[in-house]
Amino acid sequence: MSSLRDRLRRHLGSPEELRERLSAEPDPTPDEVEEEPSEIAVGSRLARLMRARSTRAALRHGARKAADLEAASDRAKQREAVTEGLRRRVRPSDPKRPITRPPAVEMVAVRNEAGRCMMGELVLPPEHLHGAIAPADALDVDGGAALLLSGDPALADFDPCRALFFDLETTGLMGGSGNLAFVIGGVRILPDGSARLIQLLLREPGDEAAALVELDREMRDVTHLVSFNGKSFDRNVLADRLTMNRMDPEPVLAMPHLDLLHPARRLFRGTLERCNLASLEEGRLGVYRDELEEISGADVPERWFRYLREGRDELLQPVLDHNALDVLTLATLAADLTRCVVAPGAALPEPRALVAAARLLLDRGEPERAVEVLQMVVRGSDEDPVVYGALGVWGEHLRKQGRHDEALPLWARMRAGAGGSDPEPWRRAAIALEWNLARPAEALELVEEFLARVPGQLAAAIAPELEAMERRRERLRKRLSRA
């Protein structure tokens, strides 16, 4: 009973409030009293009171939500006003960091059998520079370069003129069927070096089918996709949207795909603080975006949602500019990465990046070119950590090929540089001398020298390696004594 009483109090209020409401109700006429029993009349009044209470609560909730949206819009407008004020007063003046401006792409409404969307198209001439590199240089990305960058045999026939360099701006940073791609940007490199930039924009979710139809038309002669992290994100979002609109996603999923994120990480992980697109633009491509006008990827979804609420076209212009710079960067980044693997000595001034390029070439089955790169690096001091790493990469390559005699001098240089602090070159050389070259006496001499040179403060840290070396010494001594 107490539970029922509490629920009635929550829904109808206290008995005093209920009496006040009932007293405010007009008394029924005699005819109404005769036609409707008193129990039904009370129930009817209670139902009307509950409906009124629910209506007032809904109105209060709607008013609060509208106020919250209005306050958020006011705050966004204040931020824009502050940014605009700063933009008028502050302009980058560093001549070493010239601002790369986005191209002016005019968006027009297009209609097709699925509806209407916005589309922009612009052809940039072959001499157009995006930062320090022309998109036309992407013509150098042939099948051999694509294979070196990706290791994917499906890219062996890569044709830059039949590739789509694409990027999406979405309503969320995660995948899933609810993630809408409201801007689809792409670049096609034409045979004369011109770059054709296309952008598709949704003004509302209902424009999506029309935009996907236009994209399908653009991709009819496309044989390869190029993206930055698109294998993990953009491609799957696009496939989800095609599926949701009852279109076939298989061409997008099955098409050979060159994802530039992975070779960029392999080459520049040791030389750039980060390997995101912004760091690569500044560190490799000479692209410097206007910090006062550029928006971050995390702010992109909020812009579109505000556009849906307020309908102001200027909210989406920074998103379109951001997307245009992204897709042009994909073309120039592909050209730069190609230079790094085709001619690393000329394209990579940093020794650490040269070692990374040599590792990549070894993994791709190009040992002769990898050794040429390593030879450039190992001219430095043995105590240089980068040179030390290059010696280790080269020595390991020779060991795998069974060329132990050639690897011994490299391991000797590593021992001279590191002393007893690194057991690896000592272990490699001892194994080669004992088992591969049948020179156990030299192996024993090497093991005893290592055990004598290990710093005392390092002994605990490399205890397993020390124990292994001591067992090796005992085995070699027995073997030599028997001989």
N, C-alpha and C positions, 0 to 999 in steps of 0.2 A: 504494500500500500504506500509506504513512504517513497518507493521508487516512482510509482505512478504520480504521486503528489508533486515530486520534484520535477518530473517531465512537464506536467501541466503548468507549474510555475514558470518554467523556462519558456514555454511556448506562449502562455497567455498573460504572464505577469502575476503580481500578487492579487489576493482577493479584493483588496481595496481598488486596485487599478481596474480589475474586471468589472466591479460594480459601477465604477465611474463610466466605463465604456457602454455598459448595458443601459445605464440611465440616460446616456446621450442618444440611444436608439429611439426612434419614434415608436410610440405604443401601437400595437397592431389594432386594426379596426375590428369591430365585432364579427364581421364576416370572415376575416382572416382567422380569428380565434375559433370560430365554429368549424372552418374547413381544415385547420391544421392543429393536431394535438399539441399540447404544450411541450412534450418531450422533443418533438420534431422541430418546433420553433426554436427552442434553446440550442439544439444541435446546429440548425441552420445559421443562427447568429454566431455561434462559436466558429463555424467554418468561415463565415465572412470576416470575422476578426482575424483569424489565422492568415487568410489570403491578404488582407490589408497589411498585416505585420510583415509578411514575406515581401510584399511589393515595396514597402518603405525600406526594408533592409537592402533589397536589390538596388533601389535608387541611391541609397547612401553609398553602397559599394561602387556603383558606376560613377558616382560623383567623385569619390576618392581616386578611382583609377584614372579618370579624365584629368583630375588635378595633378596626379603624379606624372602623366604623360606631358602635360603642359609645362610642368616644372622642369622635366628632363629636356624638353625642347628649348626652354629658356636658357638652361645652363649651356646647352650645345651652342646656341646663338651667341652667348657671352664669350665662349671659348673662341668661336670664329671671329668675333669682333676683336678680341685680344690678338689673335694670330694675324689678322689683317693689319692691325696697327703695327705690330712688329715687322710685318712684311714690308710695309711702306718705309720703315725707318732703317731696317737692317738688310743689307744685301751682301752676299759673299763676295769678297774682293781678292781672294787668294788666286793669283794667276796660275798657280800650279794645280788648282782644283777647279777648272772651268765647269760650270753647271751644264749638265746635259738636259736639254729641254725636250719634252715629249712632242711628237709631231701633232699637228692640228688635224684631227680626223673629224669630218662632218658626219653626224649621225642622221639618217633619214628613215622614215617608216617604209617598210616593205611588206607586201602582202603575198601570201601563197595559199595553197589549199587548206593549210592547217590554221590560218589566222594571220595575225600581224605581229611584227616585232620591229625593233630598231636595228639598223645595220650601218656600219661605216666602212669605207674602203679608201685606201691611199697607196699610191705607188711611189716609192722613194727611188731616186736615180742611183746608178751604180757607184757614183762618187760620194754618196751620202755617208758620213761618219757617225757612228754611234759610239761616243767616247773616242777612243784612239783607234778603233777598228771599224772597217766598213762591213755591213751585213753581207755585201757581195763576196767577201772572203770565205763565206761558208761554202762557196763552190769548190773549195779545196777538200772538203770533207767527202772523200770517196769511200768505196767499200772497204779498202784496206785500212784506212784510218778509223772507220766506224768499228771494224773488227778488233783493232788494237785497243780502242777505248772501252769496248763493251765485253769482248770475248765471246760474243754471240754470233754463231755462224749464220743465223738468219739475216744478219746485217751485212753480209759479204757483198751483196749487190746494191748497197745503199746508193741512192741517187739524190743529191741535194735538191734538184729541181722537182722531184716528185715527193718531197718530204714536207710535212706540216709541222712547223715549230709552234707549239700551242701552250696556252696557259689559261686557267679558269679562275674566276673570282666567285666565291661561293658564299652561301649564307651561314656556313659553319666551317670550323677547322677540322672536323672529324667526318668520317664517311657515313653511309647510311642513306636510306631511301628518302629521308626528310631533308637532305642537304641539296639545296638548289643552286645550280650554276647560273647566276644572273648576268654574268659577263663571260663570253667566250672569245678569246683573242687568238689570232694566228698570224704567222708570217710564211709566205711562200717566196722562195728565191727563184727568180726567172733566169733563163739561160744567159741573158745579157748582163746579169749581175744586179738588176733592179730587184727591189724588195717590195712585195705586195702585202700590205698590212690590212687585215680585216678584223672587225669587231662586231659581235652580236650582243645586243642588250635587251633584257626583259624589263618592261615598264611595270609589269605585274605578273604574278605566277601564271596566269592564263596565256601569256605570250610564249611559254616554253616550247610548245609543240612546233610553232612556226619557226622559232630559232633553230631547233634541231633539224627541221626540214632544210633550212638554208645551209646549215653545217654539212648535212649529207650531200648536198649539191657541190659544196666546195671540196669535198673529200673524194669525189668520184674518180679522180686520177691520182690520188695520193696512195703511195705504196709503203711509206714509212712515217712514223711519228717521232718527234724529238721534244723532250720536255726536261724539266728539272724537278726530280722527285715525282714525276708523273706516273711511273709504273706503280707506285704505292698509293697515290692519291688521285691525281687528275683523271687518269684513264678509268679508274673504277667509278668515280663520281659520274663521269660521262656515260659509262655503261649503265649505271643505275638509272639515270634520267631517261635514257633511251628505252630501257625496259618499262619504266613507269608510264611512258607514252606509247607503249605497244609498238616499239620500233626495235629492229634487230641490233643487239649490242655486239654481236660476234665479230663484225669487221674491225671494231675498235679494239676488242680484247685480243684478237688473233694477229693483228698487224704488227710486224717487227718494230720494235720500240727502242730508240736510243735515249737512255736516261743519263743526262750529263752529271747528275749529282754524284754518282759512284766513281767515275774516273777523276772528277774534281777533288773528291775527298782523298783518293789515293795519291794524287800528285801534290796537293797543297795542305794536307793535314799538318805537316810539320813546319810550314812557313807562314800560314795565315792563322790568325787567332780563332777564326770561325770559317766554316766552309759553306755558309749560306750565300744566297745570290747577291746580297748587298756587299758582303766582304769580297766576293770574287769581282764584282764590278769595280770597286775601288782599288783592290790589290792587283788586279790583272788587266782589266779592260779599259781603264781610264774613264769610267762612267761615274759621275758625281751628281747625285740627285739633290734638288733644292730641299733642304731639311725643313723649311718653313711651309712648303707646298706638298711635299710627299707625305702620304699616309702609310701607316704600317699595315701589314696583312691582318693583324688582329682587329683593326678598326674598320675593315672593309664591310663585314656583315652589318654592323650598326648603321653604316651609311645607307645601305639599301632599305633597311627597315624604317629609317627616318624618311627616306624618299616616299615609301608607301604611305606614311602618315601625312606628310606635309606636301608632297607633290612638287618639290622644288628641284628643277633640273640641275642646278649648281651643286647639289649634294653629291651627284654621281660623277661629275666631271673629274675630280681627283682620282676616283676609282678607275675611270677609263684611261687617264694619263698613266697611272701606275701600271695598268695592264699593258699598255702600248710599250712602255719602257721594258717591261719584263720580257715580252716576246721578241723584241729586237735584241735584247741581251742574249737570249737563247742562241740566236744566229751567230753573234760575235763570239760567244763563249765556245760554241762548237768549233769555230775557226781557230781560236786560241789553243784549245785542248789538242786539236790536230797538230798544230805546230809543235806542241810539247812532246808528242810521241814520235813525230816524223823527224824533227830536227831539235832534239832536246838541248844540245849544246848551245844553240843560238837562242832558243826561246826561254830557257831557264837559267837565270844568272845565279840563283841560290844553290850552293852545293847540296843542301839537304833535299831540295826538290829534284836535283839530278839523281840522287840515290833512289828516291821514290820512283822516278821514271825508269831507272834501270830495273828495279823490282817488277814494275808493271810489264816491261818488255820481256823479262825472263818468264813471267807467268804466261805471256802470250806467245811463247815459242820463238822469240827473237834474241837468242843468246849473243850473237855477234854484235848486234847494235847495243845490247845491254853492256857488254864488256867495254865497248868503246866509250860509253858514258862513264863507267866506273873508272877507267884509266884516267879520265880527266880529273876525277875527284881525288884519287889516291896520290896525286902529286904533292899534296899538302903534308903537314906534319902528322906523324903517327899519334901524337897526343891529342890531336883535334878529334872530338867525339864524332863528327861527321865522317872524317876520313877513316876512323876506327870502324864505324858502321859499314862503310863501303868495302873495306877489306874483308869484313865478315861476310857480306853478301857475295862477294866475288869468290872467296874461299869455299863457301858452302856450295856455290854453283859448280866449282871444279871438283869438289868431293863427290857430288851426285853423279858427275860424269866419269868418275874413276880416275881423275887426273891428280892423284895425290902428290906427286913430285912437284907439280906446279903450284899446288895449294900451300905447301910447306913454307915457302918464303913469305906468303901473305900472313900466315899464322905467326911466323916469327916476328913480323912487324907489329902485329897486335900484342904479342908478349912483351915486346920492347916498350910499347906505349902504355900498357896497363900494368906491367909487372905481375905480381901475384894476386892482384885484386879481382881479376876475372879468370876463373878456371877454364872457361870454354876453349880458348885457343890452345891451351896446354893439353886438354883432354883430346881435342880433335887431332892434334899432331901426334900424341902418344898412341892413339888408336891406329892412325895411318902407319906409323913406323913399326908397330908391333905386328899388325895383322895384314896390312895391304902391301907393305914394302919389305917385310921380313928383315927388319933391322932392330931387333929387340934390345941390343946394347944401347943404341941411341935413345930408344924409348925409355929405358930405365934411367939414363942420365937426365932426360927431360923431366921425368916424374920426380926424381930426387931434387932437382933444382926448384921445381914448383913448390914442393913441400917445405923447402928451406926458405922460400921467399914470401910465403903467405904471411901478411901482417897479423900479429897476434890479436888485435882488436876485431879482425874480420873472421877469425876462425869459427866463432859460434854461428855466424850468419851463413857460412858455407860448409857447415859440418857434414852434410850428406856427400858433397863433392870431395871433401877431404878424406872421408872414410873410403870412398870408391878409389881414390888415388893411392891410398895406403894399401888396399887390397891388390891393386895393379902392381905396386912396387914389389910386394911379396911374391906374387905370381911370376913376375919377370926375374926376380932373383933366383927362384927355384928353377925356372926354365934355363937360365944361363948357367947355373951350377951343374945341371944335368948335362948340358952341352959340353 
